[in-house]
């Protein structure tokens, strides 16, 4: 029964990381930018995060197995559209929206069915070890598998293969046994669904604006359509969107509390927000996925832009993370029986943060790619240690009758972490790149005043991470000393921005470590 559930979890997680290695290919094929691909990746995980809670509630209303099957069908349809996409718009429809919606329907039943089918902690730990290992393996092996497919065929073939896997899962879904749910059927809180989705979407969309508009002050005019919303120099759209998101989420909390007082069924029970083990466990889940997806995005951009290597080479470089994750995940069941979950999660964060620090200390443009191995292995091993333990803490912190709600909330928080990982990494990368280019241009002694103003003006508009070859091509015909100066400015600013993006991910890792330390000891 676990096999089709684990396969479904694998492809959903695989999708979140496999396209990182194909960034350059997608940019070229769909005539878009790195920021465009970043947006597609972020919206995919954001759609899952925004709809995971209502998806979980629907599994209680319509039936867990039915939701799982319908979700697989929608997911497969989205994969088919993406495999045929001629433009970024089709990719956003098929991958970001339809596959995101399909995931929101199929993932909550995976965790609910697993929890209620294995009532004791030890057998449940073994079951979740398999599910979590497939989730982690999907994300960790995505770069390698995606790189091989992209380099040997095309990145679109990766989505075509998902269609085939969806068909296999559907054929095996008859194995899934759904236990009968006692009590009255749930009802969907539509207004609560709108409020929670609006809050999550607003916050992540706000973070996506940071790269081009800045974190606090808007570096240029912000338009929605043809309407000027914020003038240059006023508050950044980040504050506008994030502030609106916080308001929506606060409104959502008071809405569900009001429904409970009126004896109506809300989208989520407020008691979930007063469960220390569940709340802190959810924080650790969010940060784990943020670290893993954010790190993969940063390193993939670095390898394909700074080192200018292919998709398959990028996947190979990321293989140590896959190996570390698989080794750690394979020991998850044994560790869960011997050690407290809290200790495992703390150890995982320490190992992961150490891996990021090693990357910052060892990796240089002029050094061999082998310097990536120790850091990436530790990052993968650390995340592999945490994945199962965090899921076990969260799912086991509530009784069976609340499994639908906690499963949806858990998956929503995890996918929000994936979405934030790409959004935060991309935002820090682009904003640091812009400020770095501006500072280095001012300090340059080769360029004249007019050339400096042109470069800074270009950087203040729309900018993306460019390789040295792309810069040289854009400056073809210019004096050699000017070309060399601009290439040097771009390379130094780009590598500095990539380092800062990694530092931001490491700092967020300490938030997860603090939450793990605060978990109950038992």
C-alpha positions in Angstrom: 0.0 0.0 0.0 2.9 2.4 0.8 4.5 2.0 -2.7 2.1 4.2 -4.7 1.9 6.7 -1.9 5.7 6.9 -1.7 6.0 7.2 -5.5 3.5 10.1 -5.5 5.6 11.9 -2.8 8.7 11.3 -4.8 7.5 12.9 -8.0 6.1 15.9 -6.1 9.4 16.5 -4.4 11.4 15.7 -7.5 9.6 18.5 -9.3 10.8 21.1 -6.8 14.5 20.6 -7.5 14.9 18.9 -10.9 14.5 22.1 -12.9 17.2 24.0 -11.1 19.8 22.3 -13.2 17.9 23.1 -16.4 17.7 26.9 -15.7 20.0 27.9 -18.6 18.2 25.5 -21.0 14.7 26.7 -20.0 15.9 30.4 -20.3 17.1 29.7 -23.9 14.2 27.5 -25.0 11.4 29.7 -23.6 13.1 33.0 -24.2 12.8 34.0 -20.6 15.2 34.9 -17.7 16.6 33.3 -14.6 14.1 35.4 -12.6 11.3 33.9 -14.8 12.4 30.4 -14.0 12.7 31.3 -10.3 9.1 32.6 -10.4 7.8 29.4 -12.0 9.6 27.2 -9.3 8.3 29.5 -6.5 4.7 29.5 -7.8 4.7 25.7 -8.1 5.6 25.2 -4.4 3.5 28.3 -3.4 0.4 26.8 -5.0 0.9 23.6 -3.0 1.4 25.6 0.2 -1.7 27.7 -0.3 -4.0 24.8 -1.2 -2.6 22.0 1.0 -4.9 22.8 4.0 -8.1 22.9 2.0 -6.8 19.9 0.0 -6.5 18.0 3.3 -10.0 19.1 4.3 -11.4 17.8 1.0 -9.8 14.5 1.7 -12.0 14.2 4.8 -15.1 15.3 2.8 -14.8 13.4 -0.4 -12.6 10.5 0.8 -8.8 10.3 1.1 -8.3 7.7 -1.7 -10.6 9.7 -4.1 -8.6 12.9 -3.5 -5.4 11.0 -4.0 -6.5 9.6 -7.3 -8.0 12.9 -8.6 -4.8 14.7 -7.5 -2.6 12.3 -9.5 -4.8 12.8 -12.6 -4.6 16.6 -12.4 -0.9 16.4 -11.7 -0.3 14.2 -14.8 -2.4 16.6 -16.9 -0.2 19.5 -15.8 3.0 17.5 -16.5 1.7 16.7 -20.1 1.0 20.4 -20.8 4.5 21.4 -19.5 6.2 18.8 -21.6 4.7 20.5 -24.7 5.0 24.1 -23.5 6.3 26.6 -26.1 6.5 29.5 -23.7 6.8 30.4 -20.0 3.1 31.0 -19.8 2.3 27.4 -20.7 4.9 26.3 -18.2 3.3 28.4 -15.5 -0.1 26.9 -16.3 1.0 23.2 -16.5 3.7 23.1 -13.9 3.2 25.9 -11.5 -0.6 25.8 -11.3 -2.0 22.4 -12.4 0.8 20.3 -10.9 0.6 22.5 -7.8 -3.1 21.9 -7.5 -2.7 18.2 -8.1 0.0 18.0 -5.4 -2.3 19.8 -2.9 -4.9 17.1 -3.4 -2.7 14.0 -3.5 -0.2 14.8 -0.7 -2.4 15.2 2.4 -4.0 11.7 1.9 -0.5 10.2 1.8 0.2 11.3 5.4 -3.3 10.8 6.7 -3.5 7.2 5.3 0.0 6.4 6.6 -0.7 7.7 10.1 -4.1 6.0 10.6 -2.8 2.7 9.1 0.1 2.5 11.5 -1.2 3.2 15.0 1.9 2.6 17.1 4.9 5.0 17.1 7.6 2.5 16.0 5.7 1.1 12.9 4.6 4.6 12.0 8.3 5.7 12.3 9.3 3.0 9.8 6.4 4.0 7.4 7.3 7.7 7.6 10.9 6.8 7.1 10.0 5.4 3.7 7.7 8.3 2.8 10.2 11.0 4.0 13.1 9.2 2.4 11.2 9.3 -0.9 10.4 13.0 -0.4 14.1 13.8 0.4 15.4 11.5 -2.4 13.1 13.2 -4.9 14.5 16.6 -4.0 18.1 15.4 -3.7 18.2 13.2 -6.8 16.2 15.7 -8.8 19.3 17.7 -9.9 21.1 14.5 -11.1 18.1 12.9 -12.9 17.0 16.2 -14.3 20.5 17.0 -15.5 20.9 13.6 -17.3 17.5 14.0 -19.0 18.1 17.6 -19.9 21.5 17.0 -21.3 20.7 13.8 -23.2 17.2 14.6 -24.4 15.5 17.9 -23.3 14.2 19.2 -20.0 10.6 18.7 -21.3 11.2 14.9 -21.3 11.5 15.1 -17.5 7.8 16.1 -17.4 6.9 13.5 -20.0 8.4 10.9 -17.8 6.2 12.1 -14.9 3.1 11.5 -17.0 4.2 7.8 -17.3 4.8 7.6 -13.5 1.4 9.1 -12.8 -0.2 6.4 -15.0 1.7 3.7 -13.0 0.6 5.2 -9.7 -3.1 5.2 -10.9 -2.8 1.5 -11.8 -1.4 0.7 -8.4 -3.9 2.8 -6.4 -6.2 -0.2 -6.0 -3.7 -1.4 -3.3 -4.6 1.6 -1.1 -6.9 0.6 1.8 -8.7 3.5 3.3 -10.0 3.0 6.9 -13.5 4.0 7.5 -13.7 7.5 9.1 -16.0 7.7 12.1 -18.2 10.7 12.9 -19.9 13.3 10.7 -18.4 14.5 7.4 -16.3 17.7 7.4 -17.4 20.8 5.7 -15.1 23.1 3.7 -14.6 26.6 5.1 -14.5 28.5 1.8 -13.9 32.0 3.3 -11.1 30.6 5.5 -9.6 28.9 2.5 -9.5 32.3 0.6 -8.0 34.1 3.6 -5.2 31.6 4.3 -4.3 31.3 0.6 -4.3 35.1 0.2 -2.0 35.4 3.2 0.6 32.9 2.0 0.5 34.1 -1.6 1.0 37.7 -0.6 4.0 37.1 1.6 5.8 35.0 -1.0 5.0 37.3 -3.9 6.3 40.1 -1.7 9.6 38.4 -1.3 9.8 37.8 -5.0 9.8 41.6 -5.5 12.8 42.2 -3.3 15.3 41.4 -6.1 14.1 44.0 -8.5 12.7 46.6 -6.1 14.7 46.4 -2.9 13.7 45.3 0.6 12.7 48.5 2.2 12.8 51.4 -0.4 11.6 50.9 -3.9 14.5 51.5 -6.3 12.1 52.1 -9.2 8.4 52.7 -9.9 6.1 49.7 -9.2 3.2 49.2 -11.5 0.3 46.7 -11.6 -0.8 46.7 -15.2 -0.6 50.3 -16.3 -1.4 51.7 -12.9 1.4 53.2 -10.8 1.1 51.8 -7.3 4.4 52.9 -5.7 6.8 55.6 -6.8 10.6 55.2 -6.8 11.9 56.0 -3.3 8.7 55.1 -1.5 8.2 51.8 0.5 9.2 48.7 -1.3 6.5 46.3 -2.7 8.0 43.7 -0.4 6.5 45.6 2.6 3.2 46.2 0.8 2.7 42.5 -0.1 4.2 41.0 3.1 2.1 43.4 5.2 -1.0 42.5 3.4 -0.2 38.8 3.8 0.3 39.2 7.6 -3.1 41.0 7.8 -4.8 38.2 5.8 -3.3 35.5 8.2 -4.3 37.4 11.3 -7.8 37.8 9.8 -7.8 34.1 9.1 -7.0 33.2 12.7 -9.8 35.4 14.1 -12.1 34.0 11.5 -11.5 30.4 12.5 -11.8 31.3 16.2 -15.1 33.0 15.6 -16.4 29.9 13.7 -15.4 27.7 16.7 -17.3 30.0 19.1 -20.4 29.7 16.9 -20.0 25.9 16.9 -19.2 25.8 13.2 -16.3 23.8 11.6 -13.4 26.1 10.5 -10.7 25.2 8.0 -8.3 24.6 10.9 -8.9 24.2 14.6 -7.2 26.9 16.8 -6.0 24.2 19.2 -3.4 23.3 16.5 -1.8 26.6 17.2 -1.5 25.9 20.9 0.3 22.6 20.6 3.9 23.2 21.5 5.3 20.0 19.9 3.3 20.5 16.7 4.0 24.3 16.4 7.8 23.9 16.9 7.9 20.8 14.7 6.2 22.8 11.9 8.9 25.5 12.2 11.6 22.9 11.8 9.9 21.3 8.8 9.6 24.7 7.1 13.2 25.6 7.6 14.5 22.2 6.5 12.8 22.5 3.1 13.8 26.2 2.8 17.4 25.2 3.4 17.4 22.3 0.9 15.6 24.0 -2.0 17.2 27.4 -1.4 20.7 25.8 -1.4 20.0 23.7 -4.5 18.8 26.9 -6.3 21.9 29.0 -5.3 24.4 26.3 -6.2 22.7 25.5 -9.5 22.8 29.2 -10.5 26.4 29.4 -9.4 27.5 26.3 -11.4 25.6 27.2 -14.6 26.4 30.9 -14.5 29.7 31.4 -12.8 31.3 28.1 -13.9 29.2 27.8 -17.1 28.8 24.0 -16.8 26.0 21.9 -18.3 22.9 20.5 -16.7 24.2 17.0 -16.3 27.5 18.3 -14.8 25.5 20.4 -12.3 23.5 17.3 -11.4 26.7 15.3 -10.8 28.2 18.1 -8.6 25.0 18.0 -6.4 25.2 14.2 -6.1 27.1 14.2 -2.7 23.9 15.9 -1.2 21.8 13.0 -2.6 24.2 10.4 -1.1 24.2 12.1 2.3 20.5 12.3 2.3 20.0 8.7 1.3 22.5 7.4 3.9 20.9 9.5 6.7 17.3 8.6 5.6 18.1 4.9 5.6 19.0 5.1 9.2 15.9 7.2 10.2 13.9 4.2 11.5 16.7 2.9 13.6 17.6 6.3 15.0 13.9 7.0 15.9 13.8 3.8 18.0 17.1 4.6 19.8 17.1 8.4 20.3 14.5 11.2 21.1 13.2 12.9 18.0 14.3 16.2 19.4 17.9 15.1 19.6 17.8 13.9 16.0 16.4 17.2 14.7 19.0 19.2 16.6 21.8 17.1 15.2 20.4 17.5 11.7 20.4 21.3 11.9 24.0 21.4 13.3 25.2 19.1 10.5 23.4 21.0 7.8 24.6 24.5 8.9 28.1 23.1 9.1 27.8 22.0 5.5 26.7 25.4 4.3 29.7 27.0 6.2 32.1 24.6 4.6 30.8 25.6 1.2 31.4 29.2 2.0 34.9 28.5 3.2 36.1 26.0 0.6 34.4 26.9 -2.7 36.1 29.4 -5.0 35.8 30.1 -8.7 39.4 29.1 -9.3 39.2 25.8 -7.3 38.2 22.3 -8.3 34.5 21.3 -8.1 35.6 18.6 -5.7 35.6 21.2 -3.0 31.8 21.1 -3.1 31.8 17.4 -1.9 32.2 17.8 1.9 29.7 20.7 2.3 27.0 19.2 0.1 27.3 15.8 1.7 26.8 17.3 5.2 23.8 19.4 3.9 22.2 16.3 2.5 22.9 14.1 5.6 21.6 16.8 7.9 18.4 17.2 6.1 18.0 13.4 5.8 18.3 13.2 9.6 15.6 15.8 10.2 12.9 14.9 7.6 11.5 11.8 9.2 11.9 13.0 12.8 10.1 16.3 12.2 7.2 14.5 10.4 7.0 12.0 13.3 6.9 14.8 15.9 4.1 16.7 14.1 1.9 13.8 13.0 2.2 12.1 16.4 1.4 15.2 18.4 -2.4 15.1 17.7 -5.0 12.3 17.9 -6.3 10.4 14.9 -9.5 12.6 14.6 -7.2 15.6 13.9 -4.9 13.9 11.4 -6.6 15.5 8.4 -6.0 19.0 9.7 -2.4 18.4 10.9 -1.4 16.7 7.7 -2.7 19.5 5.5 -1.0 22.1 7.8 2.2 20.1 7.9 2.5 19.7 4.1 1.5 23.4 3.6 4.2 24.5 5.9 6.8 22.3 4.2 5.9 23.5 0.7 5.9 27.1 2.0 9.4 26.4 3.1 10.3 25.2 -0.4 8.7 28.3 -1.9 10.4 30.6 0.5 13.8 28.9 -0.2 13.7 29.8 -3.8 12.1 33.2 -3.2 14.5 34.3 -0.5 17.6 32.9 -2.3 16.6 34.6 -5.5 15.7 37.9 -3.8 19.0 38.1 -1.9 20.9 37.1 -5.0 19.4 39.7 -7.3 19.4 42.6 -4.8 23.0 41.9 -3.8 23.9 41.7 -7.5 22.4 45.1 -8.2 24.1 46.8 -5.2 27.4 45.0 -5.9 27.5 46.1 -9.5 26.7 49.7 -8.5 29.4 49.8 -5.8 32.1 48.1 -8.0 31.2 50.3 -10.9 31.7 53.5 -8.8 35.1 52.2 -7.7 36.3 51.2 -11.1 39.1 53.4 -12.6 38.9 52.2 -16.3 35.3 53.3 -17.1 34.5 56.9 -17.6 31.6 58.7 -15.9 29.2 58.2 -18.8 29.9 54.4 -19.0 29.4 54.1 -15.3 26.0 55.8 -15.4 24.9 53.5 -18.3 25.9 50.4 -16.3 24.2 51.5 -13.1 21.1 52.6 -15.0 20.9 49.1 -16.6 21.4 47.4 -13.3 18.6 49.5 -11.7 16.0 48.3 -14.3 15.8 44.5 -14.9 18.8 42.4 -14.1 19.6 38.7 -14.0 22.7 36.7 -13.2 24.9 36.7 -16.4 27.9 34.5 -17.2 31.2 36.1 -18.4 30.5 34.8 -21.9 27.1 36.5 -22.0 28.6 39.8 -20.9 31.4 39.6 -23.5 28.8 38.8 -26.2 26.6 41.8 -25.1 29.7 44.1 -25.3 30.9 42.9 -28.6 32.6 45.8 -30.5 33.4 47.8 -27.4 37.1 48.6 -26.5 38.9 45.6 -24.9 39.7 47.4 -21.6 36.0 48.3 -21.2 34.9 44.7 -21.9 37.4 43.4 -19.4 36.4 45.9 -16.7 32.7 45.1 -17.1 33.3 41.4 -17.1 35.3 41.7 -13.9 32.6 43.9 -12.2 29.9 41.4 -13.2 31.9 38.3 -12.0 32.9 39.8 -8.7 29.4 41.2 -7.9 27.8 37.9 -9.0 30.0 35.7 -6.8 29.6 38.0 -3.9 25.8 37.9 -4.3 25.8 34.1 -4.5 27.8 34.0 -1.2 25.4 36.4 0.5 22.5 34.2 -0.6 24.1 31.2 1.0 24.7 33.2 4.2 21.0 34.2 4.3 20.0 30.5 4.1 22.5 29.6 6.9 21.1 32.3 9.2 17.6 31.0 8.7 18.9 27.6 9.6 19.7 28.9 13.0 16.0 29.7 13.5 15.2 26.1 12.8 17.9 25.0 15.2 16.4 27.2 18.0 13.0 25.8 17.3 14.4 22.3 17.6 16.1 23.1 20.9 12.8 24.3 22.3 10.9 21.1 21.4 9.7 19.0 24.3 12.2 16.4 25.4 9.7 13.6 25.0 
